[in-house]
Amino acid sequence: MLLAKTSSQLLEAGCDEAGRGCLAGPVFAAAVIFPEGFYHPLLNDSKQVGKSQRDRLRKIVESEALYWAVGSCSPAEIDEINILNASILAMHRALDKLPIDPTIIAVDGNRFTPYKRVPHCLEIKGDARFLHIAAASILAKTHRDEMMEDLHFLHPDYGWAHNAGYPTLAHRNAIRAFGITIHHRKSFRLLPKPALKNRAI
């Protein structure tokens, strides 16, 4: 069972990101603060639930959280500052959109840059352990997928409505056939290196 960390004395924001491993599209992040005692039995890491359940959970989180917000970093920003720094910046942008500063921030993973003077804690696999981080993962994933579905209609050859920009075989084959778009991350290895052929000496 996932745990709630928020108490009446603490407004603890859970933060997580989505889209770090994609070849195209922004990286998204979310920040979520739940009321004391919040619990929902279906809430889980976004990677552990299907699309229809994620969409359902997004509505629950957005209606029942005390505060929530989503931020992102563009492919150009990812190329400029690298994906780790862009993921952290997207979290900061989500936190910026909250109407209040949290008392403490719980971040999924093991890397984060301090936000203002708010203390933070790093939670390895936190999206599978804590409700507010799981909720942030749901919002980041669903908001990002929604954008990728919109971009799919502008660039249908890449199948972003289905692969969300991740490095599937179909996505990479489309890059081979059609090249890249402004939404691709040029600093990423968009195609694997050619396999080295054995040659007789």
MDTraj code that builds the backbone (N, CA, C; nanometers):
import mdtraj as md
import numpy as np

residues = "MET LEU LEU ALA LYS THR SER SER GLN LEU LEU GLU ALA GLY CYS ASP GLU ALA GLY ARG GLY CYS LEU ALA GLY PRO VAL PHE ALA ALA ALA VAL ILE PHE PRO GLU GLY PHE TYR HIS PRO LEU LEU ASN ASP SER LYS GLN VAL GLY LYS SER GLN ARG ASP ARG LEU ARG LYS ILE VAL GLU SER GLU ALA LEU TYR TRP ALA VAL GLY SER CYS SER PRO ALA GLU ILE ASP GLU ILE ASN ILE LEU ASN ALA SER ILE LEU ALA MET HIS ARG ALA LEU ASP LYS LEU PRO ILE ASP PRO THR ILE ILE ALA VAL ASP GLY ASN ARG PHE THR PRO TYR LYS ARG VAL PRO HIS CYS LEU GLU ILE LYS GLY ASP ALA ARG PHE LEU HIS ILE ALA ALA ALA SER ILE LEU ALA LYS THR HIS ARG ASP GLU MET MET GLU ASP LEU HIS PHE LEU HIS PRO ASP TYR GLY TRP ALA HIS ASN ALA GLY TYR PRO THR LEU ALA HIS ARG ASN ALA ILE ARG ALA PHE GLY ILE THR ILE HIS HIS ARG LYS SER PHE ARG LEU LEU PRO LYS PRO ALA LEU LYS ASN ARG ALA ILE".split()
xyz = np.array([
    [0.0843, -0.1189, 0.0000],
    [0.0000, 0.0000, 0.0000],
    [0.0880, 0.1242, 0.0000],
    [0.0536, 0.2224, -0.0827],
    [0.1270, 0.3475, -0.0836],
    [0.0921, 0.4288, 0.0389],
    [0.1881, 0.5071, 0.0868],
    [0.1725, 0.5828, 0.2097],
    [0.1472, 0.7301, 0.1812],
    [0.0763, 0.7942, 0.2699],
    [0.0607, 0.9396, 0.2657],
    [0.1594, 1.0000, 0.3641],
    [0.2322, 1.1028, 0.3204],
    [0.3318, 1.1632, 0.4077],
    [0.2871, 1.2975, 0.4632],
    [0.1788, 1.3547, 0.4086],
    [0.1354, 1.4874, 0.4507],
    [0.0733, 1.4836, 0.5906],
    [0.1086, 1.5780, 0.6754],
    [0.0457, 1.5919, 0.8061],
    [-0.0136, 1.7311, 0.8165],
    [-0.0856, 1.7556, 0.9252],
    [-0.1486, 1.8858, 0.9431],
    [-0.0442, 1.9953, 0.9602],
    [0.0785, 1.9572, 1.0019],
    [0.1841, 2.0561, 1.0186],
    [0.2661, 2.0769, 0.8904],
    [0.2612, 1.9840, 0.7990],
    [0.3447, 1.9902, 0.6804],
    [0.2597, 1.9936, 0.5539],
    [0.2951, 2.0844, 0.4640],
    [0.2396, 2.0817, 0.3290],
    [0.3495, 2.0255, 0.2396],
    [0.3487, 1.8934, 0.2267],
    [0.4567, 1.8258, 0.1549],
    [0.4164, 1.8016, 0.0106],
    [0.4965, 1.8530, -0.0805],
    [0.4706, 1.8365, -0.2235],
    [0.5463, 1.7160, -0.2757],
    [0.4760, 1.6269, -0.3443],
    [0.5400, 1.5183, -0.4155],
    [0.5699, 1.5622, -0.5574],
    [0.6902, 1.5301, -0.6066],
    [0.7312, 1.5694, -0.7421],
    [0.7806, 1.4484, -0.8201],
    [0.7445, 1.4453, -0.9465],
    [0.7956, 1.3428, -1.0361],
    [0.7900, 1.3954, -1.1781],
    [0.8619, 1.3264, -1.2683],
    [0.8672, 1.3690, -1.4077],
    [0.8234, 1.2555, -1.4998],
    [0.8030, 1.2905, -1.6262],
    [0.7696, 1.1905, -1.7285],
    [0.8342, 1.2329, -1.8599],
    [0.8865, 1.1344, -1.9313],
    [0.9399, 1.1610, -2.0644],
    [1.0898, 1.1764, -2.0722],
    [1.1625, 1.1358, -1.9693],
    [1.3088, 1.1516, -1.9737],
    [1.3712, 1.0701, -2.0858],
    [1.3183, 0.9510, -2.1098],
    [1.3817, 0.8627, -2.2071],
    [1.3290, 0.8753, -2.3485],
    [1.2495, 0.9753, -2.3747],
    [1.1900, 0.9911, -2.5077],
    [1.2893, 1.0515, -2.6069],
    [1.2643, 1.0262, -2.7340],
    [1.3434, 1.0868, -2.8404],
    [1.2848, 1.2190, -2.8855],
    [1.1587, 1.2418, -2.8565],
    [1.0895, 1.3629, -2.9025],
    [0.9944, 1.4130, -2.7951],
    [0.9665, 1.5430, -2.8020],
    [0.8715, 1.6042, -2.7107],
    [0.9367, 1.6569, -2.5847],
    [0.8632, 1.7381, -2.5103],
    [0.9146, 1.7950, -2.3855],
    [0.9247, 1.6895, -2.2763],
    [0.9963, 1.7238, -2.1705],
    [0.9887, 1.6485, -2.0466],
    [0.8909, 1.7239, -1.9559],
    [0.8023, 1.6507, -1.8931],
    [0.7008, 1.7100, -1.8053],
    [0.7296, 1.6709, -1.6613],
    [0.6845, 1.7557, -1.5690],
    [0.6925, 1.7241, -1.4267],
    [0.5687, 1.7788, -1.3583],
    [0.5379, 1.7232, -1.2419],
    [0.4219, 1.7693, -1.1658],
    [0.4569, 1.7771, -1.0188],
    [0.3834, 1.8621, -0.9488],
    [0.3929, 1.8744, -0.8037],
    [0.2527, 1.8613, -0.7466],
    [0.2375, 1.7810, -0.6418],
    [0.1056, 1.7533, -0.5834],
    [0.1133, 1.7622, -0.4317],
    [0.0188, 1.8332, -0.3726],
    [0.0033, 1.8382, -0.2270],
    [-0.1362, 1.7863, -0.1931],
    [-0.1438, 1.6803, -0.1138],
    [-0.2716, 1.6219, -0.0740],
    [-0.3139, 1.6728, 0.0635],
    [-0.4455, 1.6704, 0.0899],
    [-0.4910, 1.7011, 0.2257],
    [-0.4543, 1.5885, 0.3211],
    [-0.4507, 1.6208, 0.4480],
    [-0.4192, 1.5208, 0.5494],
    [-0.5188, 1.4051, 0.5416],
    [-0.4658, 1.2823, 0.5458],
    [-0.5498, 1.1641, 0.5469],
    [-0.5974, 1.1170, 0.4121],
    [-0.5536, 1.1830, 0.3036],
    [-0.5995, 1.1396, 0.1715],
    [-0.5495, 0.9984, 0.1418],
    [-0.6385, 0.9201, 0.0779],
    [-0.6010, 0.7858, 0.0330],
    [-0.6910, 0.7461, -0.0822],
    [-0.6324, 0.6795, -0.1795],
    [-0.7129, 0.6185, -0.2855],
    [-0.6485, 0.4854, -0.3224],
    [-0.7248, 0.3762, -0.3215],
    [-0.6651, 0.2432, -0.3393],
    [-0.6062, 0.2189, -0.4779],
    [-0.6490, 0.2932, -0.5790],
    [-0.5994, 0.2701, -0.7139],
    [-0.4768, 0.3532, -0.7477],
    [-0.4450, 0.4495, -0.6637],
    [-0.3349, 0.5399, -0.6951],
    [-0.2028, 0.4660, -0.6868],
    [-0.1263, 0.4734, -0.7956],
    [-0.0003, 0.4004, -0.8037],
    [0.0892, 0.4705, -0.9041],
    [0.2142, 0.4289, -0.9076],
    [0.3103, 0.4750, -1.0064],
    [0.2481, 0.4665, -1.1459],
    [0.2640, 0.5712, -1.2267],
    [0.2003, 0.5759, -1.3591],
    [0.2435, 0.4614, -1.4486],
    [0.3641, 0.4074, -1.4251],
    [0.4124, 0.2976, -1.5083],
    [0.3433, 0.1661, -1.4753],
    [0.2726, 0.1613, -1.3622],
    [0.2090, 0.0379, -1.3174],
    [0.0604, 0.0303, -1.3506],
    [0.0066, 0.1335, -1.4145],
    [-0.1359, 0.1339, -1.4470],
    [-0.1543, 0.1660, -1.5952],
    [-0.2649, 0.1176, -1.6513],
    [-0.2935, 0.1399, -1.7924],
    [-0.3466, 0.2796, -1.8184],
    [-0.3598, 0.3120, -1.9473],
    [-0.3988, 0.4469, -1.9875],
    [-0.5347, 0.4873, -1.9316],
    [-0.6352, 0.4011, -1.9427],
    [-0.7686, 0.4389, -1.8968],
    [-0.7684, 0.4659, -1.7465],
    [-0.6911, 0.3855, -1.6712],
    [-0.6847, 0.4074, -1.5269],
    [-0.6056, 0.5333, -1.4948],
    [-0.4997, 0.5606, -1.5714],
    [-0.4259, 0.6858, -1.5509],
    [-0.5161, 0.8064, -1.5728],
    [-0.5966, 0.8020, -1.6782],
    [-0.6868, 0.9136, -1.7073],
    [-0.7886, 0.9317, -1.5942],
    [-0.8360, 0.8200, -1.5414],
    [-0.9305, 0.8270, -1.4295],
    [-0.8634, 0.8847, -1.3052],
    [-0.7408, 0.8388, -1.2785],
    [-0.6689, 0.8868, -1.1613],
    [-0.6321, 1.0340, -1.1745],
    [-0.6042, 1.0787, -1.2965],
    [-0.5753, 1.2211, -1.3163],
    [-0.6919, 1.3068, -1.2676],
    [-0.8132, 1.2681, -1.3005],
    [-0.9310, 1.3450, -1.2576],
    [-0.9435, 1.3434, -1.1055],
    [-0.9156, 1.2281, -1.0456],
    [-0.9236, 1.2181, -0.9002],
    [-0.8205, 1.3093, -0.8344],
    [-0.6969, 1.3039, -0.8841],
    [-0.5906, 1.3855, -0.8255],
    [-0.6224, 1.5338, -0.8419],
    [-0.6627, 1.5721, -0.9612],
    [-0.6866, 1.7141, -0.9870],
    [-0.8054, 1.7682, -0.9081],
    [-0.8994, 1.6815, -0.8737],
    [-1.0160, 1.7287, -0.7985],
    [-0.9956, 1.7214, -0.6478],
    [-0.9094, 1.6296, -0.6002],
    [-0.8990, 1.6071, -0.4563],
    [-0.7704, 1.6585, -0.3930],
    [-0.6687, 1.6905, -0.4734],
    [-0.5464, 1.7474, -0.4167],
    [-0.5743, 1.8871, -0.3616],
    [-0.5019, 1.9229, -0.2586],
    [-0.5091, 2.0609, -0.2106],
    [-0.4570, 2.1555, -0.3180],
    [-0.3418, 2.1190, -0.3747],
    [-0.2799, 2.1978, -0.4810],
    [-0.2084, 2.1021, -0.5763],
    [-0.2076, 2.1367, -0.7030],
    [-0.1301, 2.0606, -0.8001],
    [-0.0903, 2.1529, -0.9144],
    [0.0178, 2.1187, -0.9811],
    [0.0634, 2.1976, -1.0953],
    [0.1543, 2.1116, -1.1814],
    [0.1645, 2.1514, -1.3083],
    [0.2464, 2.0796, -1.4058],
    [0.3392, 2.1790, -1.4748],
    [0.4635, 2.1387, -1.4959],
    [0.5603, 2.2198, -1.5693],
    [0.6305, 2.1345, -1.6743],
    [0.7027, 2.1989, -1.7645],
    [0.7714, 2.1238, -1.8705],
    [0.8948, 2.1989, -1.9171],
    [0.9796, 2.1271, -1.9892],
    [1.0951, 2.1839, -2.0584],
    [1.0935, 2.1350, -2.2019],
    [1.1202, 2.2236, -2.2941],
    [1.1111, 2.1937, -2.4363],
    [1.2296, 2.1095, -2.4833],
    [1.2171, 2.0471, -2.6001],
    [1.3322, 1.9754, -2.6568],
    [1.4552, 2.0647, -2.6733],
    [1.4362, 2.1902, -2.7130],
    [1.5503, 2.2816, -2.7282],
    [1.6200, 2.3037, -2.5940],
    [1.5415, 2.3170, -2.4873],
    [1.6007, 2.3339, -2.3543],
    [1.6726, 2.2067, -2.3111],
    [1.6139, 2.0913, -2.3416],
    [1.6789, 1.9636, -2.3099],
    [1.8134, 1.9553, -2.3799],
    [1.8182, 1.9934, -2.5072],
    [1.9434, 1.9892, -2.5823],
    [2.0464, 2.0856, -2.5244],
    [2.0002, 2.1965, -2.4700],
    [2.0919, 2.2983, -2.4185],
    [2.1472, 2.2637, -2.2817],
    [2.0622, 2.2111, -2.1914],
    [2.1077, 2.1939, -2.0533],
    [2.1147, 2.0477, -2.0097],
    [2.0791, 1.9553, -2.0924],
    [2.0759, 1.8093, -2.0756],
    [1.9475, 1.7652, -2.0056],
    [1.9155, 1.6391, -2.0203],
    [1.7848, 1.5899, -1.9770],
    [1.7704, 1.5891, -1.8252],
    [1.8778, 1.5628, -1.7514],
    [1.8674, 1.5649, -1.6054],
    [1.8330, 1.7048, -1.5562],
    [1.9081, 1.8039, -1.6025],
    [1.8821, 1.9413, -1.5593],
    [1.7457, 1.9901, -1.6073],
    [1.7051, 1.9464, -1.7267],
    [1.5732, 1.9857, -1.7774],
    [1.4619, 1.9230, -1.6941],
    [1.4808, 1.7992, -1.6503],
    [1.3807, 1.7336, -1.5656],
    [1.3655, 1.8081, -1.4330],
    [1.4776, 1.8483, -1.3743],
    [1.4727, 1.9232, -1.2489],
    [1.4100, 2.0604, -1.2712],
    [1.4455, 2.1268, -1.3828],
    [1.3863, 2.2572, -1.4124],
    [1.2353, 2.2458, -1.4315],
    [1.1895, 2.1371, -1.4947],
    [1.0456, 2.1165, -1.5113],
    [0.9776, 2.1015, -1.3751],
    [1.0433, 2.0334, -1.2808],
    [0.9887, 2.0234, -1.1454],
    [0.9816, 2.1610, -1.0802],
    [1.0868, 2.2397, -1.0949],
    [1.0862, 2.3753, -1.0387],
    [0.9725, 2.4577, -1.0991],
    [0.9507, 2.4433, -1.2282],
    [0.8424, 2.5183, -1.2922],
    [0.7057, 2.4742, -1.2399],
    [0.6906, 2.3448, -1.2139],
    [0.5651, 2.2983, -1.1541],
    [0.5488, 2.3582, -1.0148],
    [0.6547, 2.3576, -0.9352],
    [0.6489, 2.4150, -0.8008],
    [0.6196, 2.5648, -0.8066],
    [0.6750, 2.6340, -0.9071],
    [0.6487, 2.7769, -0.9240],
    [0.5000, 2.8062, -0.9422],
    [0.4281, 2.7106, -1.0024],
    [0.2864, 2.7322, -1.0329],
    [0.1950, 2.7056, -0.9136],
    [0.2471, 2.6430, -0.8091],
    [0.1652, 2.6232, -0.6899],
    [0.1354, 2.7584, -0.6267],
    [0.0164, 2.7766, -0.5704],
    [-0.0176, 2.9062, -0.5113],
    [0.0552, 2.9342, -0.3805],
    [0.1171, 2.8326, -0.3218],
    [0.1954, 2.8493, -0.1999],
    [0.3248, 2.7707, -0.2140],
    [0.4247, 2.8053, -0.1357],
    [0.5449, 2.7232, -0.1267],
    [0.5186, 2.6082, -0.0302],
    [0.5544, 2.4861, -0.0687],
    [0.5367, 2.3751, 0.0253],
    [0.6327, 2.3876, 0.1419],
    [0.6041, 2.3133, 0.2480],
    [0.6927, 2.3092, 0.3639],
    [0.8151, 2.2243, 0.3345],
    [0.7942, 2.1182, 0.2569],
    [0.9011, 2.0264, 0.2191],
    [0.8629, 1.9634, 0.0862],
    [0.9642, 1.9191, 0.0111],
    [0.9420, 1.8597, -0.1211],
    [0.9972, 1.7178, -0.1195],
    [0.9171, 1.6220, -0.1623],
    [0.9607, 1.4831, -0.1776],
    [0.9744, 1.4549, -0.3266],
    [1.0944, 1.4178, -0.3688],
    [1.1263, 1.4031, -0.5110],
    [1.1541, 1.2574, -0.5423],
    [1.0929, 1.2076, -0.6492],
    [1.1235, 1.0722, -0.6942],
    [1.2640, 1.0692, -0.7535],
    [1.3447, 0.9714, -0.7131],
    [1.4785, 0.9584, -0.7688],
    [1.5869, 0.9999, -0.6717],
    [1.7064, 1.0260, -0.7269],
    [1.8218, 1.0547, -0.6408],
    [1.8943, 1.1839, -0.6761],
    [1.8317, 1.2692, -0.7614],
    [1.8954, 1.3953, -0.7985],
    [1.7925, 1.5084, -0.7971],
    [1.8323, 1.6204, -0.7410],
    [1.7450, 1.7372, -0.7385],
    [1.8297, 1.8577, -0.7026],
    [1.7908, 1.9731, -0.7541],
    [1.8546, 2.0995, -0.7189],
    [1.7629, 2.1726, -0.6215],
    [1.8156, 2.2245, -0.5127],
    [1.7282, 2.2907, -0.4141],
    [1.6372, 2.3948, -0.4784],
    [1.5142, 2.3958, -0.4301],
    [1.4136, 2.4907, -0.4775],
    [1.3931, 2.5967, -0.3714],
    [1.4281, 2.7232, -0.4063],
    [1.4216, 2.8332, -0.3106],
    [1.4941, 2.7884, -0.1830],
    [1.4290, 2.8042, -0.0691],
    [1.4889, 2.7585, 0.0567],
    [1.4083, 2.6449, 0.1170],
    [1.3305, 2.5782, 0.0323],
    [1.2449, 2.4700, 0.0801],
    [1.3274, 2.3421, 0.0939],
    [1.3288, 2.2781, 0.2084],
    [1.4014, 2.1509, 0.2214],
    [1.3380, 2.0429, 0.1339],
    [1.4205, 1.9489, 0.0918],
    [1.3675, 1.8404, 0.0090],
    [1.4289, 1.7080, 0.0527],
    [1.3595, 1.6012, 0.0182],
    [1.4110, 1.4664, 0.0411],
    [1.4005, 1.3883, -0.0887],
    [1.4979, 1.3034, -0.1124],
    [1.5027, 1.2203, -0.2326],
    [1.4510, 1.0819, -0.1984],
    [1.3598, 1.0325, -0.2786],
    [1.2948, 0.9036, -0.2524],
    [1.3150, 0.8111, -0.3719],
    [1.4068, 0.7157, -0.3588],
    [1.4273, 0.6180, -0.4650],
    [1.3004, 0.5348, -0.4819],
    [1.2531, 0.5241, -0.6045],
    [1.1272, 0.4549, -0.6344],
    [1.0121, 0.5117, -0.5514],
    [1.0175, 0.6404, -0.5295],
    [0.9138, 0.7050, -0.4491],
    [0.7764, 0.6993, -0.5125],
    [0.7723, 0.6912, -0.6470],
    [0.6421, 0.6848, -0.7139],
    [0.5698, 0.5545, -0.6861],
    [0.6403, 0.4541, -0.6370],
    [0.5772, 0.3274, -0.5995],
    [0.5595, 0.3155, -0.4482],
    [0.5973, 0.4219, -0.3739],
    [0.5943, 0.4143, -0.2281],
    [0.5077, 0.5206, -0.1621],
    [0.4917, 0.6340, -0.2263],
    [0.4215, 0.7444, -0.1624],
    [0.3138, 0.8017, -0.2539],
    [0.1995, 0.8318, -0.1934],
    [0.0827, 0.8745, -0.2704],
    [0.1066, 1.0032, -0.3484],
    [0.1677, 1.1027, -0.2854],
    [0.1797, 1.2306, -0.3549],
    [0.2793, 1.2230, -0.4705],
    [0.3826, 1.1386, -0.4575],
    [0.4761, 1.1215, -0.5688],
    [0.4108, 1.0404, -0.6803],
    [0.3350, 0.9370, -0.6429],
    [0.2603, 0.8607, -0.7444],
    [0.1640, 0.9513, -0.8189],
    [0.0962, 1.0391, -0.7456],
    [0.0027, 1.1319, -0.8089],
    [0.0748, 1.2252, -0.9054],
    [0.1943, 1.2727, -0.8647],
    [0.2724, 1.3584, -0.9548],
    [0.3122, 1.2832, -1.0805],
    [0.3449, 1.1558, -1.0658],
    [0.3809, 1.0766, -1.1837],
    [0.2616, 1.0609, -1.2773],
    [0.1420, 1.0447, -1.2211],
    [0.0203, 1.0337, -1.3016],
    [-0.0041, 1.1634, -1.3784],
    [0.0054, 1.2771, -1.3106],
    [-0.0204, 1.4044, -1.3789],
    [0.0847, 1.4331, -1.4842],
    [0.2115, 1.4109, -1.4523],
    [0.3165, 1.4364, -1.5510],
    [0.2974, 1.3495, -1.6746],
    [0.2681, 1.2234, -1.6531],
    [0.2510, 1.1304, -1.7652],
    [0.1285, 1.1649, -1.8492],
    [0.0151, 1.1897, -1.7876],
    [-0.1072, 1.2128, -1.8646],
    [-0.1038, 1.3475, -1.9367],
    [-0.0497, 1.4498, -1.8729],
    [-0.0396, 1.5799, -1.9404],
    [0.0587, 1.5715, -2.0569],
    [0.1668, 1.4982, -2.0386],
    [0.2625, 1.4835, -2.1488],
    [0.2028, 1.4030, -2.2639],
    [0.1379, 1.2918, -2.2310],
    [0.0763, 1.2104, -2.3359],
    [-0.0262, 1.2908, -2.4146],
    [-0.0997, 1.3757, -2.3459],
    [-0.1986, 1.4598, -2.4131],
    [-0.1317, 1.5525, -2.5139],
    [-0.0193, 1.6113, -2.4764],
    [0.0526, 1.6971, -2.5701],
    [0.1059, 1.6169, -2.6882],
    [0.1590, 1.4977, -2.6625],
    [0.2134, 1.4165, -2.7708],
    [0.1038, 1.3717, -2.8669],
    [-0.0159, 1.3498, -2.8160],
    [-0.1282, 1.3176, -2.9043],
    [-0.1619, 1.4368, -2.9936],
    [-0.1539, 1.5579, -2.9388],
    [-0.1763, 1.6771, -3.0214],
    [-0.0678, 1.6913, -3.1281],
    [0.0581, 1.6670, -3.0892],
    [0.1679, 1.6780, -3.1853],
    [0.1595, 1.5702, -3.2926],
    [0.0985, 1.4572, -3.2577],
    [0.0821, 1.3489, -3.3553],
    [0.0061, 1.3962, -3.4785],
    [-0.0933, 1.4817, -3.4591],
    [-0.1733, 1.5270, -3.5739],
    [-0.0935, 1.6197, -3.6641],
    [0.0108, 1.6830, -3.6098],
    [0.0980, 1.7659, -3.6927],
    [0.2055, 1.6833, -3.7625],
    [0.2437, 1.5721, -3.7006],
    [0.3512, 1.4862, -3.7541],
    [0.3087, 1.3399, -3.7410],
    [0.2096, 1.2964, -3.8167],
    [0.1523, 1.1618, -3.7961],
    [0.2461, 1.0474, -3.8316],
    [0.3527, 1.0735, -3.9063],
    [0.4401, 0.9649, -3.9499],
    [0.5137, 0.8972, -3.8352],
    [0.5258, 0.9649, -3.7210],
    [0.6100, 0.9133, -3.6130],
    [0.5325, 0.8336, -3.5077],
    [0.4014, 0.8316, -3.5160],
    [0.3213, 0.7499, -3.4253],
    [0.3210, 0.7966, -3.2814],
    [0.3335, 0.9280, -3.2599],
    [0.3446, 0.9779, -3.1221],
    [0.2182, 0.9569, -3.0405],
    [0.1047, 0.9421, -3.1040],
    [-0.0179, 0.9144, -3.0286],
    [-0.0106, 0.7775, -2.9617],
    [0.0772, 0.6917, -3.0126],
    [0.0894, 0.5555, -2.9591],
    [0.2176, 0.5374, -2.8780],
    [0.3287, 0.5955, -2.9264],
    [0.4559, 0.5732, -2.8570],
    [0.5004, 0.6902, -2.7699],
    [0.4258, 0.8024, -2.7753],
    [0.4526, 0.9205, -2.6904],
    [0.5950, 0.9736, -2.7058],
    [0.6593, 0.9387, -2.8169],
    [0.7948, 0.9871, -2.8401],
    [0.9046, 0.8950, -2.7912],
    [0.8673, 0.7814, -2.7313],
    [0.9680, 0.6876, -2.6838],
    [1.0355, 0.6159, -2.8014],
    [1.1531, 0.5581, -2.7785],
    [1.2316, 0.4993, -2.8885],
    [1.1838, 0.3610, -2.9310],
    [1.0625, 0.3532, -2.9829],
    [1.0137, 0.2269, -3.0369],
    [1.0765, 0.2026, -3.1737],
    [1.0669, 0.0806, -3.2201],
    [1.1194, 0.0480, -3.3526],
    [1.0480, 0.1297, -3.4595],
    [0.9149, 0.1438, -3.4479],
    [0.8395, 0.2202, -3.5477],
    [0.8817, 0.3666, -3.5490],
    [0.9058, 0.4226, -3.4299],
    [0.9494, 0.5623, -3.4227],
    [1.0857, 0.5784, -3.4896],
    [1.1770, 0.4891, -3.4604],
    [1.3108, 0.5002, -3.5193],
    [1.3074, 0.4744, -3.6700],
    [1.2224, 0.3850, -3.7137],
    [1.2088, 0.3637, -3.8581],
    [1.1542, 0.4881, -3.9268],
    [1.0637, 0.5603, -3.8601],
    [1.0106, 0.6843, -3.9164],
    [1.1196, 0.7905, -3.9247],
    [1.2084, 0.7954, -3.8255],
    [1.3203, 0.8897, -3.8305],
    [1.4107, 0.8567, -3.9488],
    [1.4353, 0.7280, -3.9713],
    [1.5152, 0.6880, -4.0873],
    [1.4499, 0.7321, -4.2179],
    [1.3185, 0.7183, -4.2230],
    [1.2473, 0.7456, -4.3481],
    [1.2225, 0.8943, -4.3708],
    [1.1927, 0.9694, -4.2656],
    [1.1456, 1.1073, -4.2827],
    [1.2367, 1.2114, -4.2189],
    [1.3417, 1.1680, -4.1472],
    [1.4259, 1.2645, -4.0787],
    [1.3629, 1.3073, -3.9471],
    [1.4124, 1.4185, -3.8920],
    [1.3653, 1.4624, -3.7618],
    [1.2823, 1.5901, -3.7734],
    [1.2107, 1.6207, -3.6677],
    [1.1277, 1.7407, -3.6600],
    [1.1862, 1.8362, -3.5553],
    [1.1241, 1.9502, -3.5402],
    [1.1684, 2.0444, -3.4366],
    [1.1396, 1.9910, -3.2969],
    [1.0591, 1.8868, -3.2889],
    [1.0234, 1.8301, -3.1589],
    [1.1174, 1.7181, -3.1162],
    [1.2115, 1.6788, -3.2025],
    [1.3077, 1.5755, -3.1651],
    [1.4220, 1.6366, -3.0842],
    [1.4776, 1.5546, -2.9963],
    [1.5887, 1.5970, -2.9111],
    [1.7192, 1.5655, -2.9831],
    [1.7799, 1.6670, -3.0383],
    [1.8973, 1.6468, -3.1228],
    [2.0189, 1.5990, -3.0441],
    [2.0201, 1.6207, -2.9134],
    [2.1321, 1.5758, -2.8311],
    [2.1224, 1.4271, -2.7961],
    [2.0091, 1.3646, -2.8272],
    [1.9905, 1.2225, -2.7997],
    [2.0403, 1.1400, -2.9182],
    [2.0717, 1.0153, -2.8914],
    [2.1048, 0.9232, -3.0007],
    [1.9726, 0.8760, -3.0606],
    [1.9306, 0.9401, -3.1657],
    [1.8000, 0.9115, -3.2242],
    [1.7971, 0.7792, -3.2983],
    [1.9106, 0.7406, -3.3515],
    [1.9230, 0.6100, -3.4162],
    [2.0432, 0.5385, -3.3573],
    [2.0339, 0.4074, -3.3411],
    [2.1495, 0.3346, -3.2866],
    [2.2662, 0.3385, -3.3833],
    [2.3860, 0.3284, -3.3256],
    [2.5042, 0.3231, -3.4122],
    [2.4981, 0.1975, -3.4978],
    [2.5452, 0.2071, -3.6227],
    [2.5466, 0.0852, -3.7061],
    [2.6311, -0.0223, -3.6414],
    [2.5831, -0.1445, -3.6521],
    [2.6591, -0.2560, -3.5972],
    [2.7914, -0.2698, -3.6722],
    [2.8972, -0.2939, -3.5975],
    [3.0273, -0.3116, -3.6612],
    [3.0309, -0.4461, -3.7328],
    [3.0765, -0.4425, -3.8548],
    [3.0869, -0.5679, -3.9313],
    [3.2252, -0.6273, -3.9128],
    [3.2269, -0.7597, -3.8984],
    [3.3545, -0.8280, -3.8898],
    [3.4233, -0.8227, -4.0260],
    [3.5501, -0.8016, -4.0248],
    [3.6237, -0.7998, -4.1516],
    [3.7478, -0.8866, -4.1374],
    [3.7779, -0.9540, -4.2439],
    [3.8964, -1.0414, -4.2414],
    [4.0217, -0.9547, -4.2459],
    [4.1227, -0.9961, -4.1735],
    [4.2492, -0.9223, -4.1733],
    [4.3437, -0.9881, -4.2724],
])
top = md.Topology()
chain = top.add_chain()
for i, resn in enumerate(residues, 1):
    res = top.add_residue(resn, chain, resSeq=i)
    for name in ("N", "CA", "C"):
        top.add_atom(name, md.element.get_by_symbol(name[0]), res)
traj = md.Trajectory(xyz[None], top)
